[in-house]
Amino acid sequence: MRSIWIKRSLWTLGLGLAIAGIVWFAWPQPIPVDIALVTKGPMQVTVDDEAKTSVREIYTVSAPVSGKVLRTSRDAGDRVIAGETIVAVMQPVIPDFHDASTHAEYVAAVESAKASEKYAQAEVRRITAALEFSRKELKRAQALARTDTIAVRSLDMAKFDVETNEAALASTRAQLDVRRGELARAEARLLDPSSAPAQETPSCCIQIRSPVAGRVLKILQESETIVQAGAPLIEIGDPQDLEVVAELLSTDAVQIKVGSSVLIDGWGGPPVQGQVNRVDPAGFVKISALGIEEQRVRTWIDFTDPPERWSQLGHDYRVIVHVSIWQGDAVLMAPSGAFFRKGNDWAVFAIRDGRARSVLVTLGQRNNQIAQILSGLSEGDKVVLHPSDRITEGVAVAQREVNG
């Protein structure tokens, strides 16, 4: 009997263990999730974007006349002195080559100018002869007038002839000078590079000096070439007089005020502080990397930290700016990843007694990481981060274990 009782007991125990195992495996296990706390503390909302540094006052030295600019001996970073340092040297350009048709036209123009010059010379000789004759007539008239042999009108006519011929001679000589200038201009057109005189003396050149003291920022025209008047040659400025220029979306720029604090980082050095100095009143269209037209507004930012903290920055360096548009001290907040849309409202999965409970919340200010909670949760509440489709109302959840 005893053995039978023992066998029945063992069988009953095994059956109970099997049933317990089946129940344990069939019972739903808590879903591992990432959990965050609702906390109170300081919060700041910023507009973040790429920007670049820029020297505040950039002087672009341009060619004062058309000509040949020689290869510069300056390098970017060289120090220059106002009114002393030569930053560019220019020479007159040599004549251009011209085709046979143009050459024939220029030859004809030269021959025409020579003929005009000869005609003007002949006119000068004719008027000179007429003047000499009128002067002799005046002398005879004056001699006869002293003896009252001729009328006063005849003497006046002799004087008039002299003055008229003198004026005509002056006019004709001026015409001769004009014809000679036309001839010289026509002959100059016939010059070609092979017959142009070599420009070797320093007096043939224009030396362009730096208008301000500072350093060379950029060489815009390094090699020898022909440039037109006004062509930019070199940029000069003070690398220590830096500011930051950010091209922000117009929807962000309207929230920014002059004097707003700015955190500047992403340039390879420690974060530095800045302040908004100016927001341009007009925007412009910029094509993004994805080919989308965006309305952008330039925002100018001054450094507020001492130069020692950002002295390694230079002109046109890339930085990241974080412009403050709102901040609070004791703000009830939670990570942005905990919130999701439920109809037209925001909601979270709050953890109550080990289970996920859907709670509607009202949000205030938000940034890339956290959001302000105006109602629905209290400090110390636990919420599920990045809830998946497995998280439903009332499901059991547990803190996810992090390995390593």
ZALUM-597134 format. One record per residue: x, y, z of N, C-alpha, C in turn; residue in one letter. Coordinates in steps of 0.05 Angstrom, whole numbers, padded with zeros to 5 digits, always signed. Example, Ala and Ser with C-alpha at 12.3 -4.5 7.8 and 13.67 -1.06 7.14 Angstrom:
% ZALUM-597134
+00264-00114+00156+00246-00090+00156+00264-00066+00156a +00257-00045+00142+00273-00021+00143+00258+00001+00157s 
***
This chain:
% ZALUM-597134
+00017-00024+00000+00000+00000+00000+00017+00025+00000m +00038+00023+00015+00055+00046+00018+00067+00053-00009r +00076+00034-00024+00089+00040-00050+00069+00052-00069s +00044+00042-00067+00023+00054-00085+00019+00083-00078i +00019+00089-00052+00014+00117-00043+00037+00134-00052w +00061+00124-00051+00084+00140-00059+00083+00145-00089i +00075+00125-00104+00074+00129-00133+00053+00149-00140k +00030+00148-00126+00009+00167-00132+00018+00196-00125r +00033+00198-00103+00042+00225-00095+00062+00236-00115s +00080+00219-00124+00099+00228-00144+00086+00236-00170l +00066+00220-00177+00051+00226-00202+00036+00252-00200w +00023+00256-00177+00008+00281-00172+00027+00305-00172t +00051+00302-00159+00071+00324-00159+00081+00330-00187l +00086+00311-00202+00095+00315-00230+00075+00329-00246g +00049+00320-00243+00028+00332-00258+00025+00362-00250l +00027+00368-00224+00025+00395-00215+00047+00413-00226g +00071+00401-00226+00094+00417-00237+00090+00422-00267l +00079+00402-00281+00075+00406-00310+00054+00427-00315a +00032+00426-00299+00012+00446-00302+00023+00474-00296i +00039+00476-00274+00051+00502-00267+00069+00512-00289a +00084+00494-00301+00102+00503-00323+00086+00513-00347g +00064+00498-00353+00048+00507-00376+00036+00534-00370i +00026+00538-00345+00014+00564-00338+00035+00586-00339v +00059+00580-00329+00080+00600-00329+00088+00609-00357w +00091+00589-00375+00098+00596-00403+00075+00610-00417f +00050+00603-00410+00027+00615-00424+00021+00643-00413a +00029+00648-00388+00023+00674-00376+00038+00697-00390w +00025+00719-00398+00039+00741-00413+00061+00753-00396p +00085+00756-00408+00107+00769-00394+00107+00799-00398q +00117+00814-00378+00119+00843-00382+00136+00850-00406p +00128+00870-00421+00143+00879-00445+00166+00897-00436i +00191+00891-00443+00213+00909-00435+00211+00936-00451p +00214+00957-00436+00212+00984-00449+00233+01002-00436v +00238+01025-00450+00254+01046-00439+00236+01065-00424d +00244+01072-00400+00227+01088-00382+00241+01114-00376i +00226+01136-00376+00236+01162-00368+00219+01175-00347a +00231+01192-00331+00217+01206-00309+00208+01233-00318l +00185+01242-00308+00176+01269-00312+00189+01286-00290v +00204+01306-00299+00220+01322-00280+00214+01351-00283t +00224+01367-00263+00223+01396-00264+00251+01407-00265k +00255+01427-00281+00282+01439-00282+00283+01461-00304g +00307+01472-00309+00309+01492-00329+00306+01481-00357p +00294+01496-00375+00290+01487-00402+00294+01510-00421m +00305+01504-00444+00311+01525-00464+00303+01515-00492q +00290+01532-00507+00282+01526-00535+00300+01542-00553v +00313+01530-00572+00332+01543-00590+00325+01538-00619t +00335+01556-00636+00335+01551-00665+00363+01543-00672v +00366+01520-00684+00392+01508-00690+00396+01507-00720d +00420+01515-00729+00426+01514-00757+00456+01518-00761d +00465+01512-00786+00492+01517-00793+00496+01547-00799e +00520+01557-00794+00527+01585-00800+00556+01586-00807a +00566+01609-00813+00594+01613-00819+00604+01639-00807k +00630+01640-00801+00642+01664-00791+00648+01683-00814t +00650+01708-00807+00656+01728-00828+00670+01752-00815s +00691+01762-00828+00704+01786-00819+00684+01809-00822v +00682+01825-00801+00661+01846-00800+00664+01866-00823r +00689+01876-00828+00694+01895-00849+00713+01883-00869e +00703+01876-00892+00720+01864-00913+00724+01885-00935i +00749+01890-00942+00755+01909-00963+00764+01894-00988y +00749+01897-01009+00756+01884-01035+00771+01904-01052t +00796+01898-01058+00812+01915-01075+00807+01908-01104v +00798+01927-01120+00791+01922-01148+00811+01937-01167s +00810+01929-01192+00827+01941-01212+00817+01969-01218a +00833+01990-01216+00823+02018-01221+00819+02023-01251p +00833+02009-01268+00831+02012-01297+00833+01985-01310v +00826+01983-01335+00830+01958-01350+00859+01955-01357s +00869+01931-01355+00897+01927-01361+00906+01899-01353g +00932+01894-01353+00943+01868-01346+00953+01869-01317k +00941+01852-01301+00950+01850-01273+00971+01829-01271v +00994+01835-01258+01016+01816-01256+01010+01796-01233l +01025+01774-01234+01021+01753-01213+01029+01765-01186r +01011+01761-01167+01016+01773-01141+01037+01758-01124t +01051+01772-01108+01071+01760-01090+01059+01756-01062s +01034+01763-01058+01021+01761-01032+01008+01733-01029r +01007+01725-01004+00993+01700-00997+00971+01706-00976d +00951+01689-00975+00930+01693-00955+00942+01691-00927a +00936+01710-00911+00947+01712-00884+00969+01732-00880g +00980+01742-00903+01001+01763-00901+00990+01788-00888d +01006+01801-00871+00999+01826-00859+01004+01849-00879r +00986+01868-00880+00989+01891-00898+00986+01917-00881v +00999+01938-00891+00998+01964-00878+00984+01984-00896i +00966+01999-00885+00950+02018-00901+00968+02038-00915a +00964+02041-00941+00978+02061-00957+01007+02054-00963g +01017+02031-00953+01045+02024-00957+01049+01998-00972e +01035+01977-00964+01039+01951-00976+01027+01949-01004t +01043+01941-01024+01033+01938-01051+01020+01911-01053i +00995+01911-01060+00980+01886-01062+00975+01877-01091v +00979+01894-01110+00976+01887-01139+00991+01907-01156a +01000+01897-01179+01014+01914-01199+01000+01909-01226v +00994+01931-01240+00981+01930-01266+00998+01943-01287m +00997+01932-01312+01010+01943-01335+00989+01948-01357q +00996+01967-01376+00978+01971-01399+00976+01945-01415p +00953+01941-01428+00950+01918-01445+00962+01923-01472v +00973+01902-01484+00984+01904-01511+00961+01902-01531i +00964+01913-01555+00942+01912-01575+00933+01884-01582p +00909+01882-01590+00898+01856-01598+00905+01850-01628d +00905+01825-01635+00907+01817-01663+00881+01824-01677f +00883+01831-01704+00859+01836-01719+00861+01822-01746h +00837+01815-01757+00837+01800-01782+00843+01818-01806d +00844+01805-01830+00851+01820-01855+00831+01842-01861a +00805+01836-01858+00785+01856-01864+00787+01881-01846s +00791+01875-01820+00794+01898-01802+00820+01913-01808t +00841+01898-01815+00867+01911-01821+00864+01930-01845h +00849+01921-01866+00845+01938-01889+00829+01963-01882a +00810+01959-01864+00793+01982-01855+00811+02002-01841e +00829+01992-01824+00846+02010-01809+00866+02025-01827y +00876+02010-01848+00894+02023-01867+00880+02045-01882v +00855+02040-01890+00840+02061-01904+00835+02085-01886a +00830+02080-01860+00826+02102-01841+00852+02118-01839a +00875+02105-01839+00901+02120-01837+00904+02138-01862v +00899+02127-01886+00902+02143-01910+00883+02166-01910e +00859+02162-01901+00840+02184-01900+00849+02206-01880s +00860+02197-01857+00870+02216-01838+00894+02232-01849a +00911+02218-01864+00934+02233-01876+00924+02254-01896k +00904+02247-01912+00894+02266-01931+00881+02290-01917a +00867+02284-01895+00855+02306-01880+00877+02324-01868s +00899+02312-01860+00921+02328-01849+00933+02346-01870e +00937+02335-01894+00948+02351-01916+00930+02374-01923k +00904+02368-01924+00885+02390-01930+00886+02412-01909y +00888+02404-01883+00890+02424-01862+00916+02440-01864a +00938+02427-01871+00964+02441-01875+00962+02461-01898q +00948+02453-01919+00945+02472-01942+00928+02496-01934a +00908+02491-01918+00891+02513-01908+00907+02532-01890e +00925+02521-01874+00942+02538-01857+00960+02556-01874v +00971+02544-01896+00989+02560-01913+00973+02582-01927r +00948+02575-01936+00932+02595-01950+00924+02618-01932r +00915+02611-01908+00907+02632-01889+00931+02649-01880i +00954+02636-01878+00979+02650-01870+00986+02671-01891t +00984+02662-01916+00990+02681-01938+00970+02704-01939a +00945+02698-01935+00924+02719-01934+00929+02738-01911a +00938+02727-01888+00943+02745-01865+00967+02763-01871l +00988+02752-01883+01011+02769-01890+01003+02792-01909e +00987+02785-01928+00978+02806-01947+00961+02827-01933f +00943+02818-01916+00926+02837-01902+00941+02855-01883s +00962+02845-01872+00979+02861-01854+00994+02883-01870r +01004+02875-01894+01017+02895-01911+00997+02917-01920k +00972+02908-01926+00952+02928-01934+00945+02947-01911e +00946+02936-01886+00940+02953-01863+00962+02974-01860l +00988+02965-01864+01010+02985-01861+01007+03007-01882k +01000+03000-01907+00996+03021-01928+00973+03040-01920r +00951+03027-01910+00928+03044-01903+00935+03063-01880a +00950+03053-01860+00958+03070-01838+00976+03094-01847q +00994+03088-01866+01012+03109-01877+00995+03130-01892a +00976+03121-01908+00959+03140-01923+00940+03156-01905l +00932+03142-01883+00914+03156-01864+00927+03179-01850a +00953+03177-01846+00967+03199-01833+00967+03224-01850r +00965+03221-01876+00965+03244-01894+00937+03251-01904t +00917+03236-01891+00889+03240-01898+00883+03235-01928d +00898+03215-01939+00895+03208-01967+00872+03189-01971t +00866+03171-01952+00844+03152-01954+00823+03157-01933i +00800+03146-01937+00778+03149-01918+00783+03132-01893a +00771+03140-01871+00773+03125-01846+00762+03096-01849v +00740+03095-01866+00728+03068-01870+00747+03049-01883r +00764+03058-01901+00784+03041-01914+00804+03031-01894s +00812+03048-01875+00830+03039-01854+00817+03018-01836l +00792+03023-01830+00778+03003-01813+00775+02976-01827d +00770+02977-01853+00768+02952-01868+00794+02937-01869m +00817+02951-01870+00843+02938-01870+00848+02925-01843a +00840+02939-01821+00843+02927-01794+00825+02902-01792k +00801+02904-01802+00782+02881-01801+00793+02857-01816f +00805+02862-01839+00816+02839-01854+00838+02825-01839d +00855+02841-01825+00877+02829-01809+00866+02812-01787v +00847+02823-01772+00835+02808-01749+00821+02783-01758e +00807+02785-01781+00792+02762-01792+00812+02740-01800t +00833+02748-01813+00853+02727-01822+00868+02715-01798n +00873+02730-01777+00886+02720-01753+00868+02699-01740e +00842+02705-01738+00823+02685-01726+00821+02660-01744a +00820+02665-01770+00818+02642-01788+00843+02624-01786a +00867+02637-01783+00892+02622-01780+00891+02605-01755l +00882+02617-01733+00881+02602-01707+00862+02578-01710a +00839+02583-01723+00819+02561-01727+00831+02539-01745s +00845+02547-01766+00856+02527-01784+00878+02511-01770t +00895+02524-01754+00916+02509-01739+00903+02489-01720r +00881+02497-01707+00867+02479-01689+00857+02455-01705a +00846+02460-01729+00837+02438-01746+00860+02420-01753q +00883+02431-01758+00907+02415-01764+00914+02397-01741l +00912+02407-01717+00918+02390-01693+00898+02368-01691d +00873+02374-01696+00852+02353-01696+00858+02331-01716v +00866+02339-01740+00872+02319-01761+00896+02302-01754r +00916+02315-01741+00940+02299-01733+00932+02279-01711r +00914+02287-01693+00905+02268-01672+00889+02245-01684g +00873+02251-01704+00858+02229-01718+00877+02210-01732e +00899+02222-01744+00918+02205-01757+00933+02187-01737l +00940+02198-01714+00954+02182-01693+00936+02160-01683a +00910+02167-01679+00891+02146-01670+00887+02124-01691r +00886+02132-01716+00883+02112-01737+00908+02094-01739a +00932+02106-01736+00957+02091-01737+00959+02072-01713e +00948+02081-01690+00950+02064-01666+00933+02039-01669a +00912+02041-01684+00895+02017-01689+00910+01996-01705r +00930+02004-01721+00945+01985-01737+00966+01970-01722l +00971+01978-01697+00991+01964-01681+00982+01936-01675l +01000+01917-01675+00994+01890-01666+01014+01882-01645d +01009+01859-01631+01027+01852-01608+01056+01850-01616p +01063+01843-01641+01091+01840-01648+01105+01867-01651s +01089+01889-01657+01102+01915-01661+01098+01933-01637s +01084+01924-01616+01079+01940-01592+01105+01943-01577a +01111+01967-01566+01136+01970-01550+01135+01955-01524p +01157+01944-01516+01159+01929-01491+01156+01948-01467a +01141+01939-01447+01137+01954-01422+01155+01943-01401q +01177+01955-01398+01197+01944-01379+01203+01963-01356e +01197+01988-01359+01204+02007-01338+01182+02009-01317t +01189+02014-01292+01169+02016-01271+01149+02039-01276p +01157+02059-01292+01138+02081-01296+01114+02073-01312s +01115+02049-01325+01093+02041-01342+01071+02027-01325c +01076+02022-01299+01059+02006-01283+01043+02022-01263c +01021+02010-01254+01005+02021-01232+01008+02003-01208i +01018+02014-01187+01021+01999-01162+00997+02005-01144q +00982+01984-01137+00958+01986-01121+00966+01979-01092i +00961+01998-01074+00969+01994-01046+00944+01988-01029r +00950+01975-01006+00928+01967-00989+00914+01992-00977s +00887+01992-00978+00872+02015-00967+00870+02015-00937p +00874+01992-00924+00872+01990-00895+00894+01971-00885v +00898+01972-00858+00916+01953-00845+00900+01928-00838a +00914+01905-00839+00901+01880-00833+00916+01857-00845g +00901+01837-00853+00914+01813-00866+00899+01807-00892r +00914+01794-00910+00901+01784-00935+00883+01761-00928v +00858+01764-00935+00839+01742-00930+00837+01723-00953l +00836+01733-00977+00832+01716-01000+00845+01730-01025k +00859+01714-01041+00870+01723-01067+00850+01716-01088i +00836+01736-01099+00815+01731-01119+00827+01729-01147l +00850+01741-01152+00863+01739-01178+00893+01735-01173q +00902+01710-01174+00929+01704-01166+00948+01705-01190e +00940+01694-01213+00958+01693-01236+00956+01718-01253s +00976+01722-01270+00976+01744-01289+00955+01741-01310e +00939+01762-01314+00917+01761-01333+00908+01789-01340t +00891+01790-01360+00879+01816-01368+00852+01818-01353i +00848+01841-01341+00823+01846-01326+00811+01872-01334v +00785+01875-01330+00771+01899-01336+00770+01917-01311q +00766+01943-01315+00764+01961-01293+00742+01952-01273a +00748+01951-01248+00729+01943-01228+00730+01913-01220g +00747+01898-01234+00749+01869-01228+00762+01866-01200a +00750+01849-01182+00761+01845-01156+00788+01830-01157p +00807+01838-01141+00834+01826-01142+00841+01812-01116l +00834+01825-01093+00843+01814-01067+00825+01824-01045i +00821+01808-01024+00804+01816-01002+00822+01819-00977e +00817+01841-00962+00834+01848-00939+00815+01853-00915i +00823+01845-00892+00807+01850-00868+00823+01842-00843g +00810+01845-00820+00822+01838-00794+00810+01812-00784d +00825+01790-00784+00813+01764-00776+00803+01764-00747p +00812+01782-00730+00803+01783-00702+00777+01797-00699q +00768+01811-00720+00743+01826-00719+00721+01808-00732d +00714+01786-00719+00697+01766-00730+00668+01769-00720l +00650+01760-00737+00622+01756-00729+00612+01731-00742e +00588+01722-00735+00576+01698-00746+00551+01706-00762v +00549+01695-00786+00526+01700-00803+00511+01674-00807v +00486+01673-00798+00469+01650-00801+00446+01656-00820a +00441+01637-00838+00419+01640-00857+00397+01622-00847e +00378+01633-00831+00358+01617-00818+00332+01618-00835l +00316+01597-00831+00289+01597-00843+00273+01621-00833l +00257+01632-00851+00242+01656-00843+00222+01650-00821s +00212+01625-00820+00194+01617-00798+00208+01616-00771t +00234+01612-00771+00249+01613-00746+00258+01641-00740d +00265+01656-00761+00276+01683-00757+00256+01702-00744a +00230+01697-00749+00210+01715-00737+00208+01712-00707v +00219+01690-00696+00218+01685-00667+00243+01696-00653q +00262+01706-00669+00288+01714-00657+00287+01744-00653i +00298+01753-00630+00299+01781-00624+00328+01790-00621k +00334+01815-00627+00360+01826-00623+00367+01825-00593v +00391+01814-00587+00400+01811-00559+00397+01783-00549g +00384+01765-00565+00380+01737-00556+00407+01724-00553s +00410+01707-00532+00435+01692-00528+00438+01670-00548s +00463+01664-00555+00469+01643-00575+00492+01626-00565v +00489+01600-00568+00511+01581-00563+00523+01573-00590l +00549+01576-00592+00563+01570-00618+00582+01547-00613i +00577+01525-00628+00595+01502-00626+00597+01489-00653d +00608+01464-00653+00610+01450-00679+00633+01460-00696g +00652+01475-00685+00674+01485-00701+00701+01473-00695w +00701+01453-00677+00725+01439-00670+00738+01448-00644g +00726+01469-00631+00736+01479-00606+00714+01479-00585g +00718+01490-00562+00698+01490-00541+00675+01509-00548p +00651+01503-00538+00628+01521-00544+00633+01549-00533p +00625+01569-00548+00628+01597-00541+00601+01611-00541v +00599+01632-00527+00574+01647-00525+00574+01670-00545q +00550+01677-00554+00546+01699-00572+00519+01713-00567g +00514+01733-00583+00489+01748-00580+00480+01758-00607q +00454+01757-00612+00443+01766-00637+00447+01797-00639v +00459+01805-00661+00464+01834-00665+00444+01846-00684n +00436+01831-00705+00418+01842-00725+00404+01819-00739r +00378+01824-00746+00363+01805-00763+00355+01821-00787v +00363+01812-00811+00357+01827-00835+00327+01831-00839d +00318+01854-00848+00289+01858-00853+00279+01845-00878p +00297+01836-00895+00288+01823-00921+00301+01795-00923a +00285+01777-00934+00295+01750-00937+00304+01745-00966g +00312+01720-00972+00320+01712-00999+00314+01683-01002f +00313+01674-01027+00308+01646-01034+00334+01631-01036v +00335+01608-01023+00358+01591-01023+00349+01562-01030k +00364+01549-01048+00357+01522-01055+00372+01503-01036i +00357+01486-01023+00369+01467-01004+00384+01444-01018s +00397+01427-01003+00412+01405-01014+00393+01385-01028a +00367+01385-01020+00348+01367-01032+00333+01381-01055l +00342+01405-01063+00330+01418-01085+00304+01433-01079g +00299+01439-01053+00275+01452-01044+00280+01482-01041i +00263+01498-01051+00265+01527-01047+00258+01535-01019e +00275+01549-01005+00270+01557-00978+00274+01587-00975e +00257+01599-00960+00259+01628-00954+00277+01632-00930q +00299+01644-00934+00319+01647-00912+00323+01676-00905r +00332+01681-00880+00337+01708-00870+00365+01708-00857v +00381+01727-00864+00408+01728-00852+00406+01740-00824r +00419+01727-00805+00420+01736-00777+00449+01739-00769t +00456+01763-00758+00483+01770-00751+00487+01767-00721w +00509+01752-00714+00514+01745-00686+00542+01755-00678i +00544+01768-00655+00570+01776-00644+00579+01757-00623d +00606+01753-00620+00617+01738-00599+00616+01754-00573f +00608+01742-00551+00609+01755-00525+00631+01744-00507t +00641+01720-00513+00664+01709-00499+00689+01723-00508d +00710+01724-00491+00735+01737-00499+00748+01723-00523p +00763+01739-00539+00775+01727-00564+00792+01703-00559p +00803+01700-00535+00821+01677-00529+00806+01651-00533e +00780+01650-00529+00765+01625-00531+00759+01617-00560r +00759+01637-00579+00753+01630-00606+00774+01641-00626w +00798+01645-00616+00820+01657-00632+00828+01639-00656s +00822+01613-00654+00829+01595-00676+00810+01596-00699q +00787+01609-00695+00769+01613-00718+00779+01633-00737l +00772+01630-00762+00780+01649-00783+00756+01656-00801g +00762+01669-00822+00741+01679-00840+00729+01655-00856h +00702+01654-00857+00687+01634-00872+00691+01606-00860d +00692+01604-00833+00693+01578-00820+00664+01569-00814y +00660+01543-00815+00633+01532-00809+00629+01529-00779r +00606+01537-00769+00599+01533-00741+00569+01525-00739v +00561+01516-00716+00533+01510-00710+00523+01531-00689i +00501+01543-00695+00490+01563-00676+00464+01552-00664v +00460+01558-00638+00436+01551-00623+00425+01578-00612h +00406+01590-00625+00395+01616-00618+00372+01611-00598v +00373+01623-00575+00352+01619-00554+00328+01636-00561s +00304+01623-00562+00279+01638-00567+00260+01636-00543i +00266+01618-00524+00249+01615-00500+00265+01600-00479w +00260+01607-00453+00273+01592-00432+00257+01595-00406q +00258+01574-00389+00244+01575-00364+00260+01561-00342g +00255+01566-00317+00271+01555-00295+00259+01530-00283d +00234+01530-00274+00222+01506-00261+00200+01496-00280a +00208+01482-00301+00190+01473-00322+00185+01443-00319v +00160+01435-00318+00153+01406-00318+00157+01395-00346l +00173+01375-00348+00181+01366-00375+00187+01336-00376m +00187+01326-00401+00194+01298-00406+00206+01296-00433a +00221+01275-00439+00233+01272-00465+00212+01271-00488p +00220+01283-00510+00201+01285-00533+00193+01258-00543s +00210+01238-00540+00205+01211-00551+00182+01197-00536g +00172+01208-00514+00150+01195-00499+00123+01202-00510a +00121+01223-00526+00095+01234-00535+00087+01223-00562f +00061+01218-00566+00051+01209-00592+00023+01222-00595f +00014+01221-00620-00012+01233-00627-00034+01213-00621r -00056+01223-00609-00080+01207-00605-00103+01224-00614k -00111+01221-00639-00131+01239-00651-00118+01266-00655g -00131+01287-00644-00119+01314-00646-00104+01321-00622n -00101+01303-00603-00087+01309-00577-00061+01294-00575d -00045+01303-00556-00020+01290-00549-00025+01271-00526w -00011+01249-00526-00014+01229-00504+00012+01216-00498a +00013+01202-00474+00036+01186-00467+00026+01160-00454v +00043+01141-00452+00037+01117-00436+00051+01120-00409f +00035+01127-00389+00045+01129-00362+00045+01101-00349a +00064+01095-00332+00066+01069-00320+00053+01071-00292i +00031+01056-00289+00016+01056-00264+00014+01026-00255r +00026+01020-00232+00025+00992-00221+00036+00972-00241d +00057+00979-00255+00070+00961-00273+00056+00958-00300g +00036+00974-00305+00021+00972-00330+00021+00999-00344r +00019+00998-00371+00019+01022-00388-00010+01033-00389a -00012+01059-00381-00038+01072-00382-00036+01097-00400r -00055+01098-00419-00055+01121-00438-00065+01146-00424s -00050+01168-00425-00057+01193-00412-00055+01216-00432v -00077+01231-00434-00076+01255-00451-00061+01277-00437l -00044+01292-00452-00029+01313-00440-00031+01338-00457v -00025+01361-00445-00024+01387-00459+00005+01396-00459t +00016+01401-00483+00044+01408-00486+00047+01438-00489l +00070+01449-00480+00077+01477-00484+00100+01479-00503g +00122+01490-00494+00146+01494-00510+00159+01467-00515q +00172+01465-00538+00186+01440-00545+00213+01447-00559r +00233+01430-00555+00257+01431-00570+00263+01403-00581n +00288+01399-00590+00294+01373-00603+00295+01350-00584n +00296+01355-00558+00300+01333-00538+00277+01331-00518q +00267+01353-00509+00246+01352-00488+00223+01370-00495i +00200+01366-00480+00176+01382-00485+00165+01390-00458a +00153+01414-00456+00141+01424-00432+00113+01412-00429q +00106+01403-00405+00080+01391-00399+00064+01411-00383i +00041+01419-00394+00024+01438-00381+00003+01425-00364l -00006+01401-00372-00026+01386-00356-00026+01357-00364s -00036+01340-00345-00038+01311-00351-00019+01294-00335g +00005+01304-00327+00025+01289-00313+00035+01306-00290l +00048+01292-00271+00060+01305-00248+00090+01298-00246s +00104+01313-00231+00133+01308-00227+00136+01280-00214e +00154+01265-00224+00160+01238-00214+00146+01216-00229g +00126+01222-00246+00112+01202-00262+00132+01189-00281d +00127+01162-00286+00143+01148-00305+00128+01144-00331k +00142+01148-00353+00129+01146-00379+00146+01128-00397v +00133+01116-00417+00147+01098-00436+00159+01115-00458v +00185+01109-00463+00199+01123-00485+00196+01107-00511l +00189+01121-00532+00187+01110-00559+00169+01084-00559h +00144+01087-00550+00127+01063-00549+00122+01051-00576p +00125+01024-00577+00120+01009-00602+00091+01001-00604s +00083+00988-00626+00055+00979-00629+00048+00957-00610d +00068+00945-00595+00062+00925-00575+00051+00937-00549r +00056+00963-00546+00047+00976-00521+00018+00985-00526i +00000+00973-00511-00028+00980-00512-00038+00986-00484t -00063+00994-00482-00075+01001-00457-00075+00977-00438e -00063+00981-00414-00063+00961-00393-00042+00939-00396g -00025+00939-00416-00006+00918-00419+00016+00922-00398v +00026+00898-00389+00047+00899-00368+00074+00906-00381a +00088+00924-00368+00114+00933-00378+00135+00931-00356v +00160+00930-00364+00182+00929-00345+00206+00944-00357a +00223+00954-00340+00247+00969-00348+00265+00951-00365q +00273+00960-00388+00291+00944-00405+00318+00943-00392r +00330+00919-00392+00357+00916-00381+00377+00924-00402e +00397+00939-00393+00418+00948-00411+00443+00931-00405v +00453+00918-00426+00477+00901-00422+00502+00918-00426n +00521+00911-00410+00547+00923-00413+00549+00950-00401g 
***
